[in-house]
Amino acid sequence: MQALDTDLDRIRHRRDHLDEQARVDELTTQSRVIADRLTAIEVEVADVSLEQRKADNDVELVRQRAAKDAALLESGTINDSKQLTHLQSEIASLSRRQEELEDVELEIMERLEGAEHRLRDLVADKEQLEAQLAQARVDLDGARAELDAAESTTRSQRDAIATTIAADLIALYERLRGEYDGIGAARLFRGRCQGCQIELTPVDISRIRQAGADEVLRCEECRRILVRTDESGL
């Protein structure tokens, strides 16, 4: 029964320290990071897109004003030299303003292109990560199912053995398991206790040799229950 309890302890430890769970946790953390970055870049794309629309509108307004002035200049309806000079000056000013606005427009377009490129990369990373996370969860479910099956089989075997052991002996065994890191009973192997790994004295060996087959024996050093086998060295 001790061997089965040790197996159950190992199964519980394995369940608490699954590599598959660590992988899911790692990918989940990465997924949150990417989600935050996506939110930030989506906001940036929206903001820069708004900037571009405003810049496009500013350029278009200047173009329309320049085109209107140019048409008026070419119409020949203005004969006053001062008005002509003022109109020509305004057209030149509008031309410079258009160039400035187009430079701003180009800079915004480049920023938008860069932001959209980062957004596409992040979306691709997110999709890849989601696929990895989905597979990791499948692997985790599989590992858990395997452990559940092993635990169920081992516990059934353990329960079957427990029905053949006296209740007071099981109570002693369980108390010792709680006191000694889950090991309440240990084999006596070639004169050595497998619980504390200490070799028994000749006096103890003689005492054990003379004990009845149903007598409960304890290691004098670690106080665990000693289990006798054909390899006990008696």
TORVOMAR-644079 format. One record per atom (N, C-alpha, C, O): z, y, x. Coordinates in steps of 0.05 Angstrom, whole numbers, padded with zeros to 5 digits, always signed. Each point is the difference from the previous one (the first is absolute). Layout:
BEGIN
ZYX/...
***
This chain:
BEGIN
+00000-00024+00017/+00000+00024-00017/+00000+00025+00017/-00012+00021-00007/+00026-00023+00030/+00000+00024+00018/-00029+00006+00010/-00007+00024+00001/-00009-00044+00005/-00027+00005+00008/-00016+00014-00022/-00016+00018+00006/+00020-00027-00030/-00014+00013-00023/+00010+00029-00004/-00016+00017-00006/+00042-00013+00009/+00011+00027-00003/-00011+00018+00022/-00006+00024-00004/+00003-00035+00028/-00011+00016+00022/-00029+00007-00006/-00009+00022+00005/-00006-00041-00017/-00028+00005-00008/+00000+00022-00021/-00018+00018+00001/+00036-00019-00020/+00001+00021-00021/+00007+00027+00012/-00012+00021-00008/+00030-00020+00028/+00006+00025+00013/-00024+00011+00014/-00006+00024+00000/-00009-00042+00013/-00024+00009+00014/-00021+00011-00019/-00014+00019+00005/+00012-00033-00028/-00019+00010-00020/+00007+00028-00010/-00017+00017-00003/+00043-00013-00002/+00009+00026-00009/-00004+00021+00021/-00009+00023-00006/+00014-00030+00031/-00004+00019+00022/-00030+00006+00003/-00008+00023+00004/-00008-00043-00007/-00029+00004+00002/-00010+00018-00023/-00017+00018+00004/+00028-00022-00028/-00008+00017-00023/+00008+00029+00005/-00014+00018-00008/+00037-00014+00021/+00009+00028+00005/-00014+00013+00023/+00002+00024+00004/-00017-00040+00012/-00013+00012+00024/-00029-00009+00001/-00010-00007+00022/-00003+00006-00044/-00028-00008-00001/-00018+00019+00015/+00001+00025-00005/-00018-00035+00023/-00020+00016+00013/-00019+00012-00021/-00010+00023+00003/+00005-00039-00024/-00018+00010-00021/+00012+00024-00015/-00015+00018-00008/+00041-00018+00005/+00013+00023-00013/-00001+00024+00018/-00005+00023-00009/+00010-00027+00035/-00002+00022+00019/-00028+00012+00000/-00003+00025+00002/-00017-00042-00004/-00028+00010-00001/-00005+00016-00025/-00013+00021+00001/+00023-00031-00024/-00003+00015-00025/+00014+00027+00002/-00011+00021-00009/+00035-00021+00020/+00015+00026+00003/-00015+00019+00018/-00002+00024-00006/-00009-00034+00028/-00015+00017+00019/-00024+00012-00014/-00005+00024+00003/-00010-00041-00017/-00025+00010-00013/+00007+00019-00023/-00015+00019-00005/+00037-00024-00009/+00009+00018-00021/+00006+00027+00011/-00006+00021-00012/+00020-00020+00035/+00007+00025+00012/-00026+00015+00008/-00002+00024-00004/-00017-00039+00016/-00025+00012+00008/-00015+00011-00025/-00013+00021+00002/+00015-00036-00023/-00014+00009-00025/+00012+00026-00010/-00015+00017-00010/+00041-00014+00011/+00013+00025-00009/-00009+00023+00018/-00005+00022-00010/+00003-00027+00036/-00008+00021+00019/-00029+00009-00006/-00005+00024-00001/-00013-00044-00004/-00027+00007-00006/-00002+00015-00027/-00016+00018-00003/+00032-00027-00016/+00000+00014-00026/+00008+00029+00003/-00012+00018-00013/+00032-00013+00029/+00008+00028+00005/-00022+00016+00014/-00005+00023-00007/-00007-00036+00026/-00022+00014+00015/-00024+00005-00019/-00012+00021+00002/+00007-00040-00019/-00022+00003-00019/+00005+00024-00019/-00017+00016-00006/+00042-00014-00003/+00007+00022-00018/-00004+00026+00014/-00011+00019-00011/+00020-00017+00036/-00003+00025+00016/-00029+00007+00004/-00008+00023-00002/-00009-00043+00009/-00028+00006+00006/-00015+00006-00025/-00019+00016+00000/+00026-00028-00023/-00012+00006-00025/+00006+00029-00008/-00018+00014-00011/+00042-00005+00016/+00007+00028-00005/-00016+00018+00018/-00010+00021-00009/+00008-00029+00034/-00016+00017+00019/-00029+00002-00009/-00012+00021+00001/+00000-00044-00008/-00028+00001-00009/-00003+00018-00025/-00019+00015-00002/+00038-00017-00016/-00002+00017-00025/+00002+00029+00008/-00014+00017-00011/+00033-00011+00029/+00004+00029+00008/-00025+00011+00014/-00009+00022-00005/-00002-00038+00024/-00023+00009+00015/-00024+00002-00018/-00017+00017+00004/+00014-00036-00023/-00022+00001-00019/+00001+00026-00016/-00021+00012-00005/+00045-00004-00003/+00004+00026-00014/-00008+00023+00018/-00013+00019-00009/+00021-00020+00035/-00009+00020+00019/-00030+00002+00002/-00011+00022+00000/-00002-00045+00001/-00029+00000+00002/-00013+00012-00024/-00020+00015+00002/+00030-00022-00026/-00012+00012-00024/+00003+00030+00000/-00019+00014-00008/+00041-00004+00017/+00004+00029+00001/-00018+00012+00021/-00012+00022-00005/+00009-00035+00028/-00017+00010+00021/-00029+00000-00009/-00015+00020+00005/+00006-00041-00019/-00027-00002-00010/-00005+00023-00020/-00021+00013+00000/+00041-00008-00017/-00002+00021-00020/-00002+00028+00014/-00016+00017-00009/+00032-00013+00030/+00000+00025+00014/-00028+00005+00013/-00011+00022-00002/+00000-00043+00014/-00026+00003+00013/-00022+00006-00021/-00017+00016+00004/+00019-00031-00026/-00020+00004-00021/+00001+00029-00012/-00021+00012-00006/+00045-00002+00003/+00002+00028-00010/-00012+00020+00019/-00014+00019-00009/+00019-00023+00035/-00012+00018+00020/-00030-00002+00000/-00015+00020+00002/+00005-00045-00004/-00029-00004-00001/-00013+00014-00024/-00021+00013+00003/+00034-00016-00026/-00011+00012-00024/+00000+00031+00003/-00020+00013-00008/+00041-00002+00019/+00002+00029+00004/-00022+00009+00020/-00013+00021-00005/+00010-00036+00027/-00020+00007+00020/-00028-00002-00012/-00017+00017+00005/+00012-00038-00021/-00026-00004-00012/-00006+00023-00020/-00023+00010-00002/+00043-00002-00013/-00003+00023-00019/-00007+00025+00015/-00018+00015-00008/+00033-00009+00030/-00006+00024+00016/-00028-00001+00012/-00014+00020+00001/+00007-00044+00010/-00026-00002+00012/-00023+00004-00020/-00020+00013+00006/+00024-00023-00030/-00020+00004-00021/-00002+00029-00008/-00022+00010-00004/+00045+00003+00003/+00000+00029-00006/-00014+00016+00022/-00015+00019-00006/+00020-00027+00031/-00013+00014+00023/-00030-00004-00001/-00015+00019+00005/+00006-00043-00012/-00028-00006+00000/-00015+00011-00024/-00024+00002-00001/+00040+00005-00019/-00013+00010-00025/-00013+00027+00003/-00018+00007-00015/+00027+00008+00034/-00011+00027+00005/+00009+00021-00020/-00012+00022-00001/+00032-00028-00014/+00010+00018-00021/+00019+00021+00012/+00006+00020-00013/+00004-00024+00037/+00018+00018+00013/-00015+00017+00020/-00011-00010+00019/+00011+00036-00024/-00014+00019+00017/+00018+00017+00018/-00008+00011+00020/+00033-00010-00029/+00019+00017+00015/+00007-00014+00027/+00007-00024+00000/-00010+00038+00022/+00004-00012+00026/+00029-00008+00005/+00005-00021+00013/+00014+00036-00024/+00028-00008+00004/+00006-00026-00015/+00014-00017+00010/-00024+00015-00034/+00004-00024-00016/-00013-00024+00014/+00011-00022+00001/-00035+00027+00011/-00014-00022+00014/+00017-00009+00024/+00003-00023+00006/+00007+00043+00009/+00016-00006+00024/+00025-00015-00008/+00007-00019+00014/+00006+00028-00035/+00024-00013-00010/-00005-00029-00008/+00015-00019+00005/-00038+00015-00019/-00008-00026-00010/-00006-00019+00023/+00008-00023+00001/-00023+00033+00019/-00006-00016+00024/+00026-00007+00015/+00002-00023+00010/+00016+00042-00008/+00026-00005+00013/+00016-00022-00014/+00012-00018+00012/-00013+00020-00039/+00015-00020-00016/-00013-00028+00003/+00015-00019+00002/-00041+00018-00001/-00014-00026+00004/+00007-00012+00027/+00005-00024+00001/-00004+00041+00020/+00008-00010+00026/+00029-00010+00000/+00006-00020+00012/+00011+00036-00026/+00029-00008-00001/+00003-00026-00015/+00015-00018+00008/-00030+00015-00030/+00001-00025-00015/-00011-00024+00016/+00010-00022-00003/-00030+00027+00020/-00010-00021+00017/+00021-00009+00020/+00003-00024+00004/+00011+00043+00008/+00022-00008+00018/+00022-00014-00015/+00011-00020+00010/-00004+00030-00033/+00021-00013-00016/-00008-00029-00008/+00016-00018+00000/-00042+00015-00006/-00009-00027-00008/+00002-00019+00024/+00008-00023-00003/-00015+00033+00027/+00003-00017+00024/+00029-00008+00004/+00005-00023+00007/+00013+00042-00010/+00028-00006+00004/+00010-00021-00020/+00014-00018+00006/-00022+00023-00031/+00008-00019-00021/-00012-00028+00004/+00013-00020-00006/-00038+00019+00016/-00012-00026+00005/+00013-00014+00023/+00002-00025+00000/+00008+00040+00020/+00015-00012+00021/+00026-00013-00010/+00007-00022+00007/+00006+00038-00025/+00025-00011-00013/-00007-00024-00016/+00015-00020+00000/-00037+00021-00015/-00009-00022-00017/-00005-00025+00017/+00008-00022-00008/-00021+00026+00031/-00006-00023+00017/+00026-00012+00011/+00002-00025+00002/+00017+00042+00006/+00025-00010+00011/+00015-00017-00021/+00011-00020+00006/-00011+00030-00031/+00013-00014-00022/-00014-00027-00005/+00013-00020-00005/-00040+00021+00006/-00015-00025-00005/+00007-00021+00021/+00002-00024-00006/+00001+00033+00031/+00007-00019+00022/+00028-00011-00004/+00004-00024+00004/+00014+00041-00013/+00027-00010-00005/+00001-00020-00023/+00014-00020+00000/-00031+00027-00021/-00001-00018-00023/-00012-00027+00008/+00009-00021-00008/-00030+00022+00024/-00013-00025+00009/+00020-00017+00016/+00001-00024-00004/+00015+00037+00022/+00020-00015+00015/+00021-00012-00018/+00008-00023+00004/+00001+00039-00023/+00021-00010-00019/-00010-00024-00017/+00014-00019-00004/-00039+00022-00005/-00012-00022-00016/-00004-00025+00017/+00003-00022-00010/-00010+00026+00035/-00003-00023+00018/+00027-00015+00004/+00001-00024-00001/+00020+00040+00005/+00027-00012+00003/+00008-00014-00026/+00013-00021+00000/-00020+00033-00022/+00006-00012-00026/-00014-00027-00003/+00013-00019-00009/-00038+00018+00016/-00015-00026-00002/+00013-00021+00018/+00002-00023-00008/+00005+00031+00032/+00013-00019+00018/+00026-00010-00011/+00006-00024+00002/+00010+00042-00013/+00026-00008-00011/-00004-00018-00024/+00015-00020-00004/-00035+00025-00013/-00005-00017-00023/-00008-00028+00010/+00009-00020-00012/-00025+00019+00033/-00008-00026+00011/+00025-00015+00011/+00003-00024-00004/+00014+00039+00019/+00024-00012+00011/+00018-00010-00022/+00012-00021+00002/-00010+00037-00024/+00017-00008-00023/-00010-00025-00012/+00015-00018-00007/-00041+00015+00003/-00012-00024-00012/+00005-00024+00018/+00006-00022-00010/-00009+00026+00036/+00004-00023+00018/+00029-00008+00000/+00007-00024+00000/+00011+00044+00000/+00029-00006+00000/+00008-00014-00026/+00017-00018+00000/-00029+00027-00023/+00007-00013-00025/-00008-00029+00000/+00014-00017-00011/-00037+00011+00023/-00009-00028+00002/+00019-00016+00018/+00007-00023-00007/+00002+00035+00029/+00019-00014+00018/+00026-00004-00014/+00013-00021+00003/-00004+00041-00018/+00026-00002-00014/-00002-00021-00022/+00019-00015-00004/-00041+00013-00010/-00003-00020-00021/+00001-00028+00013/+00013-00018-00011/-00026+00014+00034/+00001-00026+00013/+00028-00006+00010/+00009-00023-00001/+00004+00044+00012/+00027-00004+00010/+00019-00009-00022/+00018-00016+00004/-00022+00027-00028/+00017-00007-00023/-00006-00029-00008/+00019-00015-00008/-00044+00007+00009/-00007-00028-00006/+00014-00018+00020/+00011-00021-00007/-00012+00028+00033/+00013-00016+00021/+00030-00001-00004/+00012-00021+00003/+00000+00043-00012/+00028+00001-00005/+00008-00018-00023/+00019-00015+00001/-00035+00016-00023/+00005-00017-00023/-00002-00029+00008/+00016-00017-00009/-00036+00010+00026/-00003-00027+00009/+00024-00010+00017/+00009-00022-00003/+00000+00040+00021/+00023-00007+00017/+00025-00004-00017/+00015-00019+00004/-00011+00037-00024/+00023-00003-00017/-00001-00026-00017/+00020-00013-00003/-00044+00007-00007/-00003-00024-00016/+00006-00025+00017/+00012-00019-00010/-00022+00020+00035/+00005-00023+00018/+00030-00003+00005/+00010-00023+00000/+00004+00045+00004/+00029-00001+00005/+00015-00009-00025/+00019-00015+00001/-00028+00025-00024/+00013-00008-00026/-00003-00031-00004/+00019-00013-00009/-00042+00003+00015/-00004-00029-00003/+00017-00016+00020/+00012-00020-00008/-00011+00030+00032/+00017-00014+00020/+00030+00002-00007/+00014-00020+00003/-00006+00043-00013/+00028+00003-00008/+00006-00018-00024/+00021-00013+00000/-00039+00011-00019/+00005-00016-00024/+00003-00030+00008/+00018-00013-00009/-00036+00004+00027/+00001-00028+00009/+00026-00006+00015/+00013-00020-00004/-00007+00038+00023/+00024-00003+00016/+00025+00001-00016/+00019-00016+00004/-00018+00034-00024/+00024+00003-00016/+00004-00025-00018/+00022-00009-00005/-00044-00002-00004/+00002-00025-00016/+00011-00023+00016/+00017-00015-00009/-00026+00013+00034/+00010-00021+00018/+00030+00005+00006/+00016-00019+00001/-00009+00044+00003/+00027+00007+00006/+00018-00006-00024/+00022-00012+00004/-00030+00019-00028/+00016-00005-00024/+00004-00030-00004/+00021-00008-00009/-00042-00007+00014/+00002-00029-00003/+00021-00012+00019/+00016-00017-00008/-00016+00027+00033/+00020-00010+00019/+00028+00009-00008/+00020-00015+00003/-00018+00040-00013/+00027+00011-00007/+00014-00017-00022/+00024-00001+00000/-00040-00012-00017/+00013-00016-00021/+00013-00025+00011/+00017-00012-00014/-00023+00005+00039/+00012-00024+00012/+00025+00006+00017/+00012-00018+00011/-00005+00044-00009/+00022+00009+00017/+00023+00010-00017/-00005+00014-00020/+00029-00021+00028/+00024+00009-00015/+00001+00030-00001/-00007+00014+00018/+00017-00004-00041/+00001+00029-00004/+00018+00014+00020/-00007+00022+00009/+00030-00034-00001/+00017+00013+00019/-00012+00002+00027/+00004+00019+00015/-00020-00039-00007/-00014+00000+00025/-00022+00022+00001/-00004+00013+00019/-00010-00011-00042/-00021+00021-00002/+00013+00027+00002/-00010+00019+00013/+00034-00016-00026/+00014+00026+00001/+00008+00007+00028/-00003+00023+00009/+00013-00043+00007/+00006+00005+00028/-00024+00007+00016/+00000+00019+00016/-00021-00034-00021/-00026+00005+00014/-00010+00028-00005/-00009+00014+00018/+00010-00005-00043/-00010+00027-00007/+00017+00021+00012/-00010+00021+00009/+00037-00025-00008/+00017+00019+00013/-00006+00003+00030/+00000+00022+00011/-00004-00045+00001/-00006+00001+00029/-00028+00013+00005/-00003+00013+00020/-00015-00018-00038/-00026+00013+00003/+00002+00030+00000/-00013+00014+00015/+00031-00004-00033/+00004+00029-00001/+00014+00011+00025/-00004+00023+00007/+00020-00040+00006/+00015+00010+00023/-00016-00003+00026/+00005+00014+00019/-00023-00033-00018/-00014-00007+00025/-00030+00002-00002/-00015-00019+00006/+00006+00043-00014/-00029+00006+00001/-00018-00020-00014/-00021-00007+00009/+00031-00004-00032/-00016-00018-00016/+00001-00029+00009/-00013-00017-00012/+00028+00011+00033/+00002-00028+00010/+00028-00010-00006/+00019+00007+00014/-00017-00023-00035/+00026-00011-00007/+00004-00028+00010/+00022-00010+00002/-00044-00004+00004/+00001-00027+00010/-00020-00003+00023/-00021+00011-00001/+00030-00027+00021/-00017-00004+00024/+00000-00029+00008/+00020-00014-00003/-00042+00006+00014/-00002-00027+00011/+00017-00003+00025/+00002+00018+00016/+00010-00042-00014/+00012-00008+00026/-00022-00015+00015/-00007-00023-00008/-00003+00035+00029/-00023-00012+00014/+00008-00006+00029/+00004+00019+00016/-00003-00045-00009/+00007-00008+00027/+00026+00013+00010/+00002+00010+00023/+00017-00009-00041/+00027+00010+00007/+00002+00030+00000/+00020+00011+00008/-00040+00003-00018/+00000+00029+00000/-00004+00010-00029/-00017-00010-00014/+00034+00030+00007/-00003+00013-00027/-00025+00018+00001/-00002+00018+00017/-00016-00023-00036/-00025+00016-00001/+00005+00027-00013/-00018+00017-00001/+00043-00012-00008/+00006+00026-00012/+00007+00020+00022/-00011+00022+00001/+00030-00029+00016/+00010+00018+00021/-00011-00008+00027/+00004+00014+00020/-00018-00037-00018/-00012-00010+00025/+00021-00007+00021/-00006+00001+00024/+00030-00007-00033/+00022-00008+00019/+00004-00030-00001/+00000-00012-00021/+00002+00000+00045/+00004-00029+00002/+00028-00007-00007/+00019+00012+00010/-00016-00032-00027/+00027-00008-00008/+00014-00015+00022/-00012-00012+00017/+00038+00013-00017/+00017-00013+00020/+00000-00030-00006/-00005-00008-00023/+00011-00009+00043/+00003-00029-00005/+00020-00006-00022/-00004-00019-00015/+00025+00035+00014/+00021-00005-00021/-00012+00005-00028/+00004-00016-00018/-00020+00038+00015/-00013+00005-00025/-00021-00021-00007/-00002-00009-00023/-00012+00000+00042/-00020-00021-00004/+00013-00026-00010/-00009-00013-00018/+00032+00007+00031/+00015-00025-00008/+00010+00003-00028/-00001-00019-00015/+00011+00043+00008/+00010+00005-00027/-00022-00003-00021/+00004-00013-00021/-00027+00024+00027/-00022-00002-00018/-00010-00029-00003/-00007-00008-00022/+00007-00006+00045/-00009-00028-00001/+00017-00017-00018/-00010-00019-00013/+00035+00026+00012/+00019-00016-00016/+00002+00009-00029/+00012-00013-00017/-00024+00036+00011/+00002+00011-00027/-00017-00017-00020/-00019-00013+00008/+00028+00014-00033/-00014-00015-00021/-00027+00013-00006/-00005+00023+00006/-00013-00039-00017/-00028+00009-00005/+00000+00024-00019/-00018+00017+00001/+00037-00016-00020/+00000+00021-00020/+00019+00024+00008/+00003+00019-00016/+00009-00021+00039/+00019+00021+00008/-00015+00025+00008/-00020-00002+00015/+00029+00025-00024/-00012+00025+00007/+00011+00009+00028/+00024+00004+00003/-00042-00001+00016/+00008+00007+00027/-00008+00029+00006/-00021+00010-00010/+00037+00003+00026/-00005+00028+00007/-00001+00003+00030/+00015-00014+00015/-00032+00032-00005/-00001+00006+00029/+00025+00016+00007/+00007+00019-00014/+00007-00028+00035/+00024+00014+00008/-00005+00028+00010/+00018+00017+00001/-00042-00012+00008/-00007+00026+00011/-00009+00020-00021/+00011+00022-00002/-00031-00029-00014/-00012+00019-00019/+00009-00005-00029/-00005+00016-00017/+00018-00040+00013/+00011-00007-00026/-00021-00006-00021/+00006-00003-00024/-00031+00000+00033/-00020-00009-00019/+00003-00030-00006/+00013-00014+00015/-00025+00006-00038/+00001-00028-00007/-00019-00015+00019/-00023+00009+00005/+00033-00031+00007/-00017-00016+00018/-00013-00022-00015/+00012-00014-00016/-00038+00011+00020/-00016-00021-00013/-00007-00021+00020/-00013+00005+00021/+00022-00030-00026/-00005-00022+00019/-00027-00013-00006/-00007-00004-00023/-00007-00003+00044/-00026-00015-00003/+00000-00021+00022/+00019-00004+00015/-00041-00011-00015/-00003-00021+00021/-00002+00012+00028/+00003-00014+00020/-00009+00040-00019/-00002+00013+00026/+00024+00016+00008/-00002+00017+00018/+00024-00022-00031/+00024+00016+00005/+00013-00007+00027/+00016+00015+00010/-00022-00038+00001/+00011-00008+00026/+00028-00012-00003/+00017+00002+00018/-00011-00014-00041/+00026-00012-00004/+00001-00029+00009/+00021-00013-00002/
***
